[in-house]
Amino acid sequence: MFQVQLPTRHTDTFAATGFVHSGVLLALTELTYAAHEKHLDIAKPSGVVAVQVETRARYFAPLPWAEGAEISLCTVESSEQGFVQEFEIRSAATGRLVSAITHNWVWLDTDTGQRAPIPPHVVRKLREDQ
């Protein structure tokens, strides 16, 4: 399981509630994925990006912006067609579970607008990290 801690800012809140907006929680999962990709030394070809084709989110508790976030990531499936990752977002200050988010990812060739196959060595790296 891969983990990172990310700060949250007062500007991340929803309508001055003091709690981090759900859209920011989704963005934190994308930042975690990018850090995970770097951690695994995965380099995509030029013009290829990872995009979500499905996202499921459950919210359990609000996250006060000053607490920061601890995000864990687990790859649960990977193939040449795509991969599935589960994220847990917790308060970095208290450890309280805030949200569980699952993303189904594919690689997208931005030149053609078509799905790009994920090379076998990348599939192996993702599987080894499960």
Backbone atoms as SQL, in Angstrom:
CREATE TABLE atoms (id INTEGER PRIMARY KEY, chain TEXT, resi INTEGER, resn TEXT, atom TEXT, x REAL, y REAL, z REAL);
INSERT INTO atoms VALUES
  (1, 'A', 1, 'MET', 'N', 0.855, -1.181, 0.000),
  (2, 'A', 1, 'MET', 'CA', 0.000, 0.000, 0.000),
  (3, 'A', 1, 'MET', 'C', 0.894, 1.235, 0.000),
  (4, 'A', 2, 'PHE', 'N', 0.568, 2.158, -0.855),
  (5, 'A', 2, 'PHE', 'CA', 1.315, 3.405, -0.995),
  (6, 'A', 2, 'PHE', 'C', 0.592, 4.491, -0.211),
  (7, 'A', 3, 'GLN', 'N', 1.349, 5.347, 0.496),
  (8, 'A', 3, 'GLN', 'CA', 0.738, 6.424, 1.282),
  (9, 'A', 3, 'GLN', 'C', 1.472, 7.731, 1.090),
  (10, 'A', 4, 'VAL', 'N', 0.716, 8.818, 1.107),
  (11, 'A', 4, 'VAL', 'CA', 1.288, 10.160, 1.108),
  (12, 'A', 4, 'VAL', 'C', 0.475, 11.029, 2.063),
  (13, 'A', 5, 'GLN', 'N', 1.120, 12.079, 2.542),
  (14, 'A', 5, 'GLN', 'CA', 0.403, 13.109, 3.291),
  (15, 'A', 5, 'GLN', 'C', 0.441, 14.371, 2.466),
  (16, 'A', 6, 'LEU', 'N', -0.705, 15.007, 2.345),
  (17, 'A', 6, 'LEU', 'CA', -0.811, 16.243, 1.574),
  (18, 'A', 6, 'LEU', 'C', -1.476, 17.314, 2.424),
  (19, 'A', 7, 'PRO', 'N', -0.985, 18.523, 2.308),
  (20, 'A', 7, 'PRO', 'CA', -1.620, 19.604, 3.065),
  (21, 'A', 7, 'PRO', 'C', -2.941, 19.988, 2.423),
  (22, 'A', 8, 'THR', 'N', -3.812, 20.545, 3.214),
  (23, 'A', 8, 'THR', 'CA', -5.041, 21.144, 2.698),
  (24, 'A', 8, 'THR', 'C', -5.031, 22.606, 3.135),
  (25, 'A', 9, 'ARG', 'N', -5.723, 23.435, 2.368),
  (26, 'A', 9, 'ARG', 'CA', -5.666, 24.877, 2.595),
  (27, 'A', 9, 'ARG', 'C', -7.054, 25.425, 2.904),
  (28, 'A', 10, 'HIS', 'N', -7.072, 26.578, 3.508),
  (29, 'A', 10, 'HIS', 'CA', -8.369, 27.197, 3.802),
  (30, 'A', 10, 'HIS', 'C', -9.155, 27.454, 2.519),
  (31, 'A', 11, 'THR', 'N', -8.469, 27.620, 1.395),
  (32, 'A', 11, 'THR', 'CA', -9.158, 27.857, 0.125),
  (33, 'A', 11, 'THR', 'C', -9.749, 26.574, -0.453),
  (34, 'A', 12, 'ASP', 'N', -9.476, 25.421, 0.162),
  (35, 'A', 12, 'ASP', 'CA', -10.031, 24.145, -0.287),
  (36, 'A', 12, 'ASP', 'C', -11.427, 23.871, 0.269),
  (37, 'A', 13, 'THR', 'N', -11.961, 24.791, 1.040),
  (38, 'A', 13, 'THR', 'CA', -13.221, 24.531, 1.744),
  (39, 'A', 13, 'THR', 'C', -14.444, 24.817, 0.873),
  (40, 'A', 14, 'PHE', 'N', -15.550, 24.254, 1.310),
  (41, 'A', 14, 'PHE', 'CA', -16.822, 24.438, 0.643),
  (42, 'A', 14, 'PHE', 'C', -17.620, 25.524, 1.354),
  (43, 'A', 15, 'ALA', 'N', -17.913, 26.596, 0.647),
  (44, 'A', 15, 'ALA', 'CA', -18.802, 27.659, 1.137),
  (45, 'A', 15, 'ALA', 'C', -18.458, 28.126, 2.544),
  (46, 'A', 16, 'ALA', 'N', -17.195, 28.328, 2.794),
  (47, 'A', 16, 'ALA', 'CA', -16.718, 28.850, 4.082),
  (48, 'A', 16, 'ALA', 'C', -17.142, 27.993, 5.270),
  (49, 'A', 17, 'THR', 'N', -17.319, 26.684, 5.054),
  (50, 'A', 17, 'THR', 'CA', -17.700, 25.789, 6.146),
  (51, 'A', 17, 'THR', 'C', -16.511, 25.403, 7.011),
  (52, 'A', 18, 'GLY', 'N', -15.301, 25.536, 6.460),
  (53, 'A', 18, 'GLY', 'CA', -14.117, 25.062, 7.174),
  (54, 'A', 18, 'GLY', 'C', -13.777, 23.617, 6.828),
  (55, 'A', 19, 'PHE', 'N', -14.613, 22.964, 6.022),
  (56, 'A', 19, 'PHE', 'CA', -14.399, 21.569, 5.639),
  (57, 'A', 19, 'PHE', 'C', -13.989, 21.484, 4.168),
  (58, 'A', 20, 'VAL', 'N', -13.067, 20.575, 3.884),
  (59, 'A', 20, 'VAL', 'CA', -12.540, 20.411, 2.537),
  (60, 'A', 20, 'VAL', 'C', -13.651, 19.951, 1.589),
  (61, 'A', 21, 'HIS', 'N', -13.731, 20.593, 0.445),
  (62, 'A', 21, 'HIS', 'CA', -14.739, 20.301, -0.580),
  (63, 'A', 21, 'HIS', 'C', -14.477, 18.919, -1.183),
  (64, 'A', 22, 'SER', 'N', -15.547, 18.211, -1.532),
  (65, 'A', 22, 'SER', 'CA', -15.411, 16.863, -2.091),
  (66, 'A', 22, 'SER', 'C', -14.611, 16.861, -3.393),
  (67, 'A', 23, 'GLY', 'N', -14.702, 17.913, -4.173),
  (68, 'A', 23, 'GLY', 'CA', -13.907, 18.009, -5.397),
  (69, 'A', 23, 'GLY', 'C', -12.416, 18.051, -5.105),
  (70, 'A', 24, 'VAL', 'N', -12.061, 18.667, -3.997),
  (71, 'A', 24, 'VAL', 'CA', -10.655, 18.702, -3.585),
  (72, 'A', 24, 'VAL', 'C', -10.197, 17.306, -3.164),
  (73, 'A', 25, 'LEU', 'N', -11.085, 16.561, -2.487),
  (74, 'A', 25, 'LEU', 'CA', -10.725, 15.183, -2.107),
  (75, 'A', 25, 'LEU', 'C', -10.429, 14.355, -3.352),
  (76, 'A', 26, 'LEU', 'N', -11.220, 14.530, -4.401),
  (77, 'A', 26, 'LEU', 'CA', -10.949, 13.830, -5.660),
  (78, 'A', 26, 'LEU', 'C', -9.601, 14.263, -6.235),
  (79, 'A', 27, 'ALA', 'N', -9.318, 15.557, -6.183),
  (80, 'A', 27, 'ALA', 'CA', -8.032, 16.053, -6.684),
  (81, 'A', 27, 'ALA', 'C', -6.869, 15.469, -5.883),
  (82, 'A', 28, 'LEU', 'N', -7.060, 15.271, -4.585),
  (83, 'A', 28, 'LEU', 'CA', -6.000, 14.675, -3.759),
  (84, 'A', 28, 'LEU', 'C', -5.694, 13.246, -4.211),
  (85, 'A', 29, 'THR', 'N', -6.722, 12.515, -4.673),
  (86, 'A', 29, 'THR', 'CA', -6.462, 11.160, -5.173),
  (87, 'A', 29, 'THR', 'C', -5.644, 11.221, -6.459),
  (88, 'A', 30, 'GLU', 'N', -5.881, 12.215, -7.286),
  (89, 'A', 30, 'GLU', 'CA', -5.104, 12.359, -8.519),
  (90, 'A', 30, 'GLU', 'C', -3.650, 12.705, -8.205),
  (91, 'A', 31, 'LEU', 'N', -3.427, 13.549, -7.221),
  (92, 'A', 31, 'LEU', 'CA', -2.058, 13.871, -6.800),
  (93, 'A', 31, 'LEU', 'C', -1.368, 12.632, -6.222),
  (94, 'A', 32, 'THR', 'N', -2.133, 11.833, -5.499),
  (95, 'A', 32, 'THR', 'CA', -1.578, 10.597, -4.941),
  (96, 'A', 32, 'THR', 'C', -1.216, 9.629, -6.048),
  (97, 'A', 33, 'TYR', 'N', -2.087, 9.507, -7.051),
  (98, 'A', 33, 'TYR', 'CA', -1.763, 8.649, -8.192),
  (99, 'A', 33, 'TYR', 'C', -0.474, 9.110, -8.873),
  (100, 'A', 34, 'ALA', 'N', -0.322, 10.400, -9.087),
  (101, 'A', 34, 'ALA', 'CA', 0.880, 10.928, -9.738),
  (102, 'A', 34, 'ALA', 'C', 2.128, 10.605, -8.921),
  (103, 'A', 35, 'ALA', 'N', 2.043, 10.726, -7.597),
  (104, 'A', 35, 'ALA', 'CA', 3.178, 10.387, -6.734),
  (105, 'A', 35, 'ALA', 'C', 3.466, 8.890, -6.783),
  (106, 'A', 36, 'HIS', 'N', 2.418, 8.084, -6.858),
  (107, 'A', 36, 'HIS', 'CA', 2.570, 6.630, -6.939),
  (108, 'A', 36, 'HIS', 'C', 3.237, 6.230, -8.258),
  (109, 'A', 37, 'GLU', 'N', 2.816, 6.851, -9.335),
  (110, 'A', 37, 'GLU', 'CA', 3.411, 6.585, -10.643),
  (111, 'A', 37, 'GLU', 'C', 4.920, 6.907, -10.607),
  (112, 'A', 38, 'LYS', 'N', 5.257, 8.030, -10.001),
  (113, 'A', 38, 'LYS', 'CA', 6.665, 8.411, -9.867),
  (114, 'A', 38, 'LYS', 'C', 7.413, 7.418, -8.985),
  (115, 'A', 39, 'HIS', 'N', 6.793, 7.013, -7.885),
  (116, 'A', 39, 'HIS', 'CA', 7.377, 6.033, -6.956),
  (117, 'A', 39, 'HIS', 'C', 7.701, 4.721, -7.675),
  (118, 'A', 40, 'LEU', 'N', 6.817, 4.286, -8.585),
  (119, 'A', 40, 'LEU', 'CA', 7.021, 3.046, -9.325),
  (120, 'A', 40, 'LEU', 'C', 7.895, 3.233, -10.566),
  (121, 'A', 41, 'ASP', 'N', 8.313, 4.477, -10.827),
  (122, 'A', 41, 'ASP', 'CA', 9.137, 4.798, -11.995),
  (123, 'A', 41, 'ASP', 'C', 8.423, 4.411, -13.290),
  (124, 'A', 42, 'ILE', 'N', 7.150, 4.794, -13.375),
  (125, 'A', 42, 'ILE', 'CA', 6.356, 4.549, -14.577),
  (126, 'A', 42, 'ILE', 'C', 6.416, 5.808, -15.440),
  (127, 'A', 43, 'ALA', 'N', 6.862, 5.627, -16.666),
  (128, 'A', 43, 'ALA', 'CA', 6.914, 6.736, -17.616),
  (129, 'A', 43, 'ALA', 'C', 5.989, 6.406, -18.788),
  (130, 'A', 44, 'LYS', 'N', 5.003, 7.251, -18.991),
  (131, 'A', 44, 'LYS', 'CA', 4.086, 7.060, -20.109),
  (132, 'A', 44, 'LYS', 'C', 4.702, 7.671, -21.373),
  (133, 'A', 45, 'PRO', 'N', 4.355, 7.128, -22.531),
  (134, 'A', 45, 'PRO', 'CA', 4.822, 7.735, -23.784),
  (135, 'A', 45, 'PRO', 'C', 4.306, 9.168, -23.913),
  (136, 'A', 46, 'SER', 'N', 5.000, 9.959, -24.694),
  (137, 'A', 46, 'SER', 'CA', 4.572, 11.331, -24.944),
  (138, 'A', 46, 'SER', 'C', 3.154, 11.323, -25.504),
  (139, 'A', 47, 'GLY', 'N', 2.313, 12.209, -24.993),
  (140, 'A', 47, 'GLY', 'CA', 0.937, 12.301, -25.473),
  (141, 'A', 47, 'GLY', 'C', -0.022, 11.319, -24.839),
  (142, 'A', 48, 'VAL', 'N', 0.454, 10.525, -23.882),
  (143, 'A', 48, 'VAL', 'CA', -0.411, 9.556, -23.190),
  (144, 'A', 48, 'VAL', 'C', -0.604, 10.019, -21.753),
  (145, 'A', 49, 'VAL', 'N', -1.851, 10.026, -21.311),
  (146, 'A', 49, 'VAL', 'CA', -2.182, 10.417, -19.942),
  (147, 'A', 49, 'VAL', 'C', -3.068, 9.355, -19.315),
  (148, 'A', 50, 'ALA', 'N', -3.058, 9.268, -18.007),
  (149, 'A', 50, 'ALA', 'CA', -3.963, 8.382, -17.281),
  (150, 'A', 50, 'ALA', 'C', -5.235, 9.167, -16.974),
  (151, 'A', 51, 'VAL', 'N', -6.382, 8.575, -17.281),
  (152, 'A', 51, 'VAL', 'CA', -7.667, 9.229, -17.009),
  (153, 'A', 51, 'VAL', 'C', -8.614, 8.233, -16.352),
  (154, 'A', 52, 'GLN', 'N', -9.505, 8.744, -15.518),
  (155, 'A', 52, 'GLN', 'CA', -10.519, 7.902, -14.900),
  (156, 'A', 52, 'GLN', 'C', -11.685, 7.733, -15.870),
  (157, 'A', 53, 'VAL', 'N', -12.157, 6.502, -15.965),
  (158, 'A', 53, 'VAL', 'CA', -13.362, 6.246, -16.758),
  (159, 'A', 53, 'VAL', 'C', -14.555, 5.942, -15.857),
  (160, 'A', 54, 'GLU', 'N', -14.271, 5.709, -14.583),
  (161, 'A', 54, 'GLU', 'CA', -15.337, 5.509, -13.598),
  (162, 'A', 54, 'GLU', 'C', -14.765, 5.833, -12.227),
  (163, 'A', 55, 'THR', 'N', -15.573, 6.502, -11.423),
  (164, 'A', 55, 'THR', 'CA', -15.181, 6.842, -10.057),
  (165, 'A', 55, 'THR', 'C', -16.360, 6.574, -9.136),
  (166, 'A', 56, 'ARG', 'N', -16.075, 5.916, -8.021),
  (167, 'A', 56, 'ARG', 'CA', -17.073, 5.697, -6.981),
  (168, 'A', 56, 'ARG', 'C', -16.518, 6.281, -5.680),
  (169, 'A', 57, 'ALA', 'N', -17.331, 7.048, -4.992),
  (170, 'A', 57, 'ALA', 'CA', -16.864, 7.703, -3.769),
  (171, 'A', 57, 'ALA', 'C', -17.883, 7.539, -2.650),
  (172, 'A', 58, 'ARG', 'N', -17.362, 7.287, -1.464),
  (173, 'A', 58, 'ARG', 'CA', -18.179, 7.280, -0.241),
  (174, 'A', 58, 'ARG', 'C', -17.541, 8.258, 0.735),
  (175, 'A', 59, 'TYR', 'N', -18.388, 9.038, 1.380),
  (176, 'A', 59, 'TYR', 'CA', -17.917, 10.041, 2.320),
  (177, 'A', 59, 'TYR', 'C', -18.416, 9.674, 3.710),
  (178, 'A', 60, 'PHE', 'N', -17.493, 9.675, 4.666),
  (179, 'A', 60, 'PHE', 'CA', -17.822, 9.235, 6.020),
  (180, 'A', 60, 'PHE', 'C', -17.814, 10.357, 7.047),
  (181, 'A', 61, 'ALA', 'N', -16.957, 11.341, 6.844),
  (182, 'A', 61, 'ALA', 'CA', -16.832, 12.431, 7.809),
  (183, 'A', 61, 'ALA', 'C', -16.227, 13.640, 7.102),
  (184, 'A', 62, 'PRO', 'N', -16.551, 14.832, 7.563),
  (185, 'A', 62, 'PRO', 'CA', -15.922, 16.003, 6.950),
  (186, 'A', 62, 'PRO', 'C', -14.459, 16.111, 7.381),
  (187, 'A', 63, 'LEU', 'N', -13.656, 16.746, 6.535),
  (188, 'A', 63, 'LEU', 'CA', -12.242, 16.960, 6.836),
  (189, 'A', 63, 'LEU', 'C', -12.000, 18.440, 7.058),
  (190, 'A', 64, 'PRO', 'N', -11.732, 18.854, 8.307),
  (191, 'A', 64, 'PRO', 'CA', -11.381, 20.256, 8.533),
  (192, 'A', 64, 'PRO', 'C', -10.104, 20.596, 7.775),
  (193, 'A', 65, 'TRP', 'N', -10.094, 21.728, 7.114),
  (194, 'A', 65, 'TRP', 'CA', -8.987, 22.058, 6.214),
  (195, 'A', 65, 'TRP', 'C', -7.637, 22.082, 6.916),
  (196, 'A', 66, 'ALA', 'N', -7.566, 22.483, 8.179),
  (197, 'A', 66, 'ALA', 'CA', -6.280, 22.626, 8.872),
  (198, 'A', 66, 'ALA', 'C', -5.649, 21.282, 9.243),
  (199, 'A', 67, 'GLU', 'N', -6.396, 20.185, 9.116),
  (200, 'A', 67, 'GLU', 'CA', -5.869, 18.878, 9.537),
  (201, 'A', 67, 'GLU', 'C', -4.985, 18.210, 8.491),
  (202, 'A', 68, 'GLY', 'N', -5.096, 18.580, 7.238),
  (203, 'A', 68, 'GLY', 'CA', -4.342, 17.903, 6.191),
  (204, 'A', 68, 'GLY', 'C', -4.906, 16.514, 5.936),
  (205, 'A', 69, 'ALA', 'N', -4.380, 15.868, 4.910),
  (206, 'A', 69, 'ALA', 'CA', -4.908, 14.568, 4.506),
  (207, 'A', 69, 'ALA', 'C', -3.802, 13.538, 4.381),
  (208, 'A', 70, 'GLU', 'N', -4.114, 12.330, 4.814),
  (209, 'A', 70, 'GLU', 'CA', -3.250, 11.180, 4.585),
  (210, 'A', 70, 'GLU', 'C', -4.014, 10.276, 3.622),
  (211, 'A', 71, 'ILE', 'N', -3.402, 10.003, 2.473),
  (212, 'A', 71, 'ILE', 'CA', -4.088, 9.228, 1.438),
  (213, 'A', 71, 'ILE', 'C', -3.319, 7.941, 1.204),
  (214, 'A', 72, 'SER', 'N', -4.044, 6.823, 1.225),
  (215, 'A', 72, 'SER', 'CA', -3.435, 5.538, 0.885),
  (216, 'A', 72, 'SER', 'C', -4.041, 5.055, -0.420),
  (217, 'A', 73, 'LEU', 'N', -3.237, 4.330, -1.176),
  (218, 'A', 73, 'LEU', 'CA', -3.626, 3.853, -2.498),
  (219, 'A', 73, 'LEU', 'C', -3.274, 2.387, -2.604),
  (220, 'A', 74, 'CYS', 'N', -4.197, 1.604, -3.115),
  (221, 'A', 74, 'CYS', 'CA', -3.965, 0.184, -3.356),
  (222, 'A', 74, 'CYS', 'C', -4.483, -0.150, -4.751),
  (223, 'A', 75, 'THR', 'N', -3.626, -0.720, -5.595),
  (224, 'A', 75, 'THR', 'CA', -4.049, -1.172, -6.917),
  (225, 'A', 75, 'THR', 'C', -4.678, -2.548, -6.745),
  (226, 'A', 76, 'VAL', 'N', -5.931, -2.692, -7.131),
  (227, 'A', 76, 'VAL', 'CA', -6.633, -3.963, -6.927),
  (228, 'A', 76, 'VAL', 'C', -6.771, -4.782, -8.201),
  (229, 'A', 77, 'GLU', 'N', -6.617, -4.143, -9.358),
  (230, 'A', 77, 'GLU', 'CA', -6.653, -4.843, -10.645),
  (231, 'A', 77, 'GLU', 'C', -5.758, -4.093, -11.603),
  (232, 'A', 78, 'SER', 'N', -5.107, -4.831, -12.509),
  (233, 'A', 78, 'SER', 'CA', -4.350, -4.174, -13.568),
  (234, 'A', 78, 'SER', 'C', -4.236, -5.108, -14.764),
  (235, 'A', 79, 'SER', 'N', -4.366, -4.518, -15.956),
  (236, 'A', 79, 'SER', 'CA', -4.240, -5.266, -17.206),
  (237, 'A', 79, 'SER', 'C', -3.827, -4.285, -18.290),
  (238, 'A', 80, 'GLU', 'N', -3.639, -4.801, -19.478),
  (239, 'A', 80, 'GLU', 'CA', -3.286, -3.953, -20.614),
  (240, 'A', 80, 'GLU', 'C', -4.400, -2.944, -20.917),
  (241, 'A', 81, 'GLN', 'N', -5.630, -3.263, -20.512),
  (242, 'A', 81, 'GLN', 'CA', -6.777, -2.399, -20.787),
  (243, 'A', 81, 'GLN', 'C', -6.967, -1.278, -19.765),
  (244, 'A', 82, 'GLY', 'N', -6.441, -1.450, -18.555),
  (245, 'A', 82, 'GLY', 'CA', -6.618, -0.439, -17.523),
  (246, 'A', 82, 'GLY', 'C', -6.359, -1.006, -16.147),
  (247, 'A', 83, 'PHE', 'N', -6.637, -0.205, -15.128),
  (248, 'A', 83, 'PHE', 'CA', -6.402, -0.649, -13.762),
  (249, 'A', 83, 'PHE', 'C', -7.376, 0.028, -12.814),
  (250, 'A', 84, 'VAL', 'N', -7.547, -0.606, -11.659),
  (251, 'A', 84, 'VAL', 'CA', -8.474, -0.113, -10.637),
  (252, 'A', 84, 'VAL', 'C', -7.668, 0.160, -9.368),
  (253, 'A', 85, 'GLN', 'N', -7.884, 1.333, -8.808),
  (254, 'A', 85, 'GLN', 'CA', -7.195, 1.693, -7.567),
  (255, 'A', 85, 'GLN', 'C', -8.197, 2.180, -6.533),
  (256, 'A', 86, 'GLU', 'N', -7.966, 1.748, -5.299),
  (257, 'A', 86, 'GLU', 'CA', -8.784, 2.186, -4.163),
  (258, 'A', 86, 'GLU', 'C', -7.967, 3.146, -3.317),
  (259, 'A', 87, 'PHE', 'N', -8.609, 4.233, -2.935),
  (260, 'A', 87, 'PHE', 'CA', -7.979, 5.264, -2.121),
  (261, 'A', 87, 'PHE', 'C', -8.755, 5.417, -0.820),
  (262, 'A', 88, 'GLU', 'N', -8.040, 5.589, 0.262),
  (263, 'A', 88, 'GLU', 'CA', -8.657, 5.992, 1.528),
  (264, 'A', 88, 'GLU', 'C', -8.056, 7.328, 1.910),
  (265, 'A', 89, 'ILE', 'N', -8.931, 8.258, 2.234),
  (266, 'A', 89, 'ILE', 'CA', -8.484, 9.572, 2.692),
  (267, 'A', 89, 'ILE', 'C', -8.824, 9.674, 4.167),
  (268, 'A', 90, 'ARG', 'N', -7.803, 9.980, 4.946),
  (269, 'A', 90, 'ARG', 'CA', -7.953, 10.134, 6.396),
  (270, 'A', 90, 'ARG', 'C', -7.446, 11.505, 6.812),
  (271, 'A', 91, 'SER', 'N', -7.915, 11.954, 7.938),
  (272, 'A', 91, 'SER', 'CA', -7.364, 13.166, 8.531),
  (273, 'A', 91, 'SER', 'C', -5.921, 12.869, 8.930),
  (274, 'A', 92, 'ALA', 'N', -4.990, 13.696, 8.490),
  (275, 'A', 92, 'ALA', 'CA', -3.590, 13.512, 8.882),
  (276, 'A', 92, 'ALA', 'C', -3.412, 13.797, 10.370),
  (277, 'A', 93, 'ALA', 'N', -4.287, 14.610, 10.943),
  (278, 'A', 93, 'ALA', 'CA', -4.172, 14.963, 12.353),
  (279, 'A', 93, 'ALA', 'C', -4.747, 13.904, 13.282),
  (280, 'A', 94, 'THR', 'N', -5.871, 13.287, 12.895),
  (281, 'A', 94, 'THR', 'CA', -6.561, 12.368, 13.816),
  (282, 'A', 94, 'THR', 'C', -6.613, 10.923, 13.327),
  (283, 'A', 95, 'GLY', 'N', -6.377, 10.705, 12.031),
  (284, 'A', 95, 'GLY', 'CA', -6.504, 9.366, 11.469),
  (285, 'A', 95, 'GLY', 'C', -7.934, 8.969, 11.135),
  (286, 'A', 96, 'ARG', 'N', -8.890, 9.853, 11.377),
  (287, 'A', 96, 'ARG', 'CA', -10.301, 9.558, 11.118),
  (288, 'A', 96, 'ARG', 'C', -10.520, 9.359, 9.613),
  (289, 'A', 97, 'LEU', 'N', -11.254, 8.297, 9.246),
  (290, 'A', 97, 'LEU', 'CA', -11.571, 8.025, 7.853),
  (291, 'A', 97, 'LEU', 'C', -12.556, 9.071, 7.335),
  (292, 'A', 98, 'VAL', 'N', -12.177, 9.723, 6.257),
  (293, 'A', 98, 'VAL', 'CA', -12.982, 10.773, 5.657),
  (294, 'A', 98, 'VAL', 'C', -13.726, 10.250, 4.431),
  (295, 'A', 99, 'SER', 'N', -12.998, 9.512, 3.568),
  (296, 'A', 99, 'SER', 'CA', -13.590, 9.089, 2.312),
  (297, 'A', 99, 'SER', 'C', -12.886, 7.854, 1.770),
  (298, 'A', 100, 'ALA', 'N', -13.628, 7.041, 1.029),
  (299, 'A', 100, 'ALA', 'CA', -13.081, 5.909, 0.274),
  (300, 'A', 100, 'ALA', 'C', -13.481, 6.126, -1.180),
  (301, 'A', 101, 'ILE', 'N', -12.484, 6.185, -2.050),
  (302, 'A', 101, 'ILE', 'CA', -12.722, 6.499, -3.461),
  (303, 'A', 101, 'ILE', 'C', -12.059, 5.426, -4.312),
  (304, 'A', 102, 'THR', 'N', -12.781, 4.927, -5.301),
  (305, 'A', 102, 'THR', 'CA', -12.241, 3.951, -6.244),
  (306, 'A', 102, 'THR', 'C', -12.256, 4.560, -7.633),
  (307, 'A', 103, 'HIS', 'N', -11.109, 4.492, -8.308),
  (308, 'A', 103, 'HIS', 'CA', -11.004, 4.968, -9.689),
  (309, 'A', 103, 'HIS', 'C', -10.686, 3.798, -10.608),
  (310, 'A', 104, 'ASN', 'N', -11.378, 3.719, -11.724),
  (311, 'A', 104, 'ASN', 'CA', -11.006, 2.842, -12.835),
  (312, 'A', 104, 'ASN', 'C', -10.277, 3.733, -13.838),
  (313, 'A', 105, 'TRP', 'N', -9.026, 3.390, -14.116),
  (314, 'A', 105, 'TRP', 'CA', -8.167, 4.198, -14.972),
  (315, 'A', 105, 'TRP', 'C', -7.900, 3.505, -16.302),
  (316, 'A', 106, 'VAL', 'N', -7.676, 4.298, -17.330),
  (317, 'A', 106, 'VAL', 'CA', -7.128, 3.830, -18.602),
  (318, 'A', 106, 'VAL', 'C', -6.038, 4.822, -19.004),
  (319, 'A', 107, 'TRP', 'N', -5.227, 4.389, -19.943),
  (320, 'A', 107, 'TRP', 'CA', -4.295, 5.327, -20.568),
  (321, 'A', 107, 'TRP', 'C', -4.948, 5.834, -21.842),
  (322, 'A', 108, 'LEU', 'N', -4.869, 7.139, -22.062),
  (323, 'A', 108, 'LEU', 'CA', -5.493, 7.788, -23.204),
  (324, 'A', 108, 'LEU', 'C', -4.412, 8.421, -24.066),
  (325, 'A', 109, 'ASP', 'N', -4.427, 8.107, -25.346),
  (326, 'A', 109, 'ASP', 'CA', -3.550, 8.757, -26.315),
  (327, 'A', 109, 'ASP', 'C', -4.233, 10.060, -26.719),
  (328, 'A', 110, 'THR', 'N', -3.655, 11.182, -26.315),
  (329, 'A', 110, 'THR', 'CA', -4.311, 12.472, -26.554),
  (330, 'A', 110, 'THR', 'C', -4.264, 12.890, -28.021),
  (331, 'A', 111, 'ASP', 'N', -3.384, 12.283, -28.813),
  (332, 'A', 111, 'ASP', 'CA', -3.333, 12.597, -30.244),
  (333, 'A', 111, 'ASP', 'C', -4.489, 11.949, -30.997),
  (334, 'A', 112, 'THR', 'N', -4.826, 10.710, -30.620),
  (335, 'A', 112, 'THR', 'CA', -5.880, 9.977, -31.332),
  (336, 'A', 112, 'THR', 'C', -7.222, 10.004, -30.609),
  (337, 'A', 113, 'GLY', 'N', -7.202, 10.313, -29.308),
  (338, 'A', 113, 'GLY', 'CA', -8.431, 10.258, -28.521),
  (339, 'A', 113, 'GLY', 'C', -8.855, 8.838, -28.195),
  (340, 'A', 114, 'GLN', 'N', -7.957, 7.874, -28.400),
  (341, 'A', 114, 'GLN', 'CA', -8.257, 6.464, -28.172),
  (342, 'A', 114, 'GLN', 'C', -7.484, 5.937, -26.961),
  (343, 'A', 115, 'ARG', 'N', -8.000, 4.868, -26.413),
  (344, 'A', 115, 'ARG', 'CA', -7.325, 4.191, -25.307),
  (345, 'A', 115, 'ARG', 'C', -5.970, 3.670, -25.798),
  (346, 'A', 116, 'ALA', 'N', -4.945, 3.842, -24.986),
  (347, 'A', 116, 'ALA', 'CA', -3.607, 3.332, -25.303),
  (348, 'A', 116, 'ALA', 'C', -3.369, 2.085, -24.457),
  (349, 'A', 117, 'PRO', 'N', -2.803, 1.042, -25.033),
  (350, 'A', 117, 'PRO', 'CA', -2.524, -0.159, -24.241),
  (351, 'A', 117, 'PRO', 'C', -1.453, 0.127, -23.192),
  (352, 'A', 118, 'ILE', 'N', -1.621, -0.502, -22.042),
  (353, 'A', 118, 'ILE', 'CA', -0.626, -0.362, -20.977),
  (354, 'A', 118, 'ILE', 'C', 0.398, -1.467, -21.163),
  (355, 'A', 119, 'PRO', 'N', 1.678, -1.107, -21.289),
  (356, 'A', 119, 'PRO', 'CA', 2.710, -2.108, -21.551),
  (357, 'A', 119, 'PRO', 'C', 2.805, -3.155, -20.438),
  (358, 'A', 120, 'PRO', 'N', 3.197, -4.385, -20.791),
  (359, 'A', 120, 'PRO', 'CA', 3.299, -5.466, -19.801),
  (360, 'A', 120, 'PRO', 'C', 4.165, -5.124, -18.594),
  (361, 'A', 121, 'HIS', 'N', 5.272, -4.401, -18.799),
  (362, 'A', 121, 'HIS', 'CA', 6.139, -4.081, -17.659),
  (363, 'A', 121, 'HIS', 'C', 5.439, -3.134, -16.672),
  (364, 'A', 122, 'VAL', 'N', 4.553, -2.270, -17.175),
  (365, 'A', 122, 'VAL', 'CA', 3.794, -1.376, -16.290),
  (366, 'A', 122, 'VAL', 'C', 2.716, -2.170, -15.558),
  (367, 'A', 123, 'VAL', 'N', 2.037, -3.062, -16.269),
  (368, 'A', 123, 'VAL', 'CA', 1.035, -3.927, -15.634),
  (369, 'A', 123, 'VAL', 'C', 1.696, -4.708, -14.494),
  (370, 'A', 124, 'ARG', 'N', 2.907, -5.226, -14.742),
  (371, 'A', 124, 'ARG', 'CA', 3.637, -5.979, -13.694),
  (372, 'A', 124, 'ARG', 'C', 3.946, -5.102, -12.488),
  (373, 'A', 125, 'LYS', 'N', 4.410, -3.863, -12.740),
  (374, 'A', 125, 'LYS', 'CA', 4.721, -2.955, -11.628),
  (375, 'A', 125, 'LYS', 'C', 3.481, -2.684, -10.783),
  (376, 'A', 126, 'LEU', 'N', 2.347, -2.468, -11.464),
  (377, 'A', 126, 'LEU', 'CA', 1.111, -2.208, -10.729),
  (378, 'A', 126, 'LEU', 'C', 0.675, -3.445, -9.955),
  (379, 'A', 127, 'ARG', 'N', 0.811, -4.621, -10.539),
  (380, 'A', 127, 'ARG', 'CA', 0.427, -5.866, -9.849),
  (381, 'A', 127, 'ARG', 'C', 1.321, -6.137, -8.655),
  (382, 'A', 128, 'GLU', 'N', 2.611, -5.890, -8.816),
  (383, 'A', 128, 'GLU', 'CA', 3.554, -6.122, -7.717),
  (384, 'A', 128, 'GLU', 'C', 3.271, -5.211, -6.538),
  (385, 'A', 129, 'ASP', 'N', 2.655, -4.092, -6.817),
  (386, 'A', 129, 'ASP', 'CA', 2.366, -3.111, -5.772),
  (387, 'A', 129, 'ASP', 'C', 1.011, -3.355, -5.122),
  (388, 'A', 130, 'GLN', 'N', 0.292, -4.415, -5.549),
  (389, 'A', 130, 'GLN', 'CA', -1.046, -4.693, -5.000),
  (390, 'A', 130, 'GLN', 'C', -0.961, -5.173, -3.578);
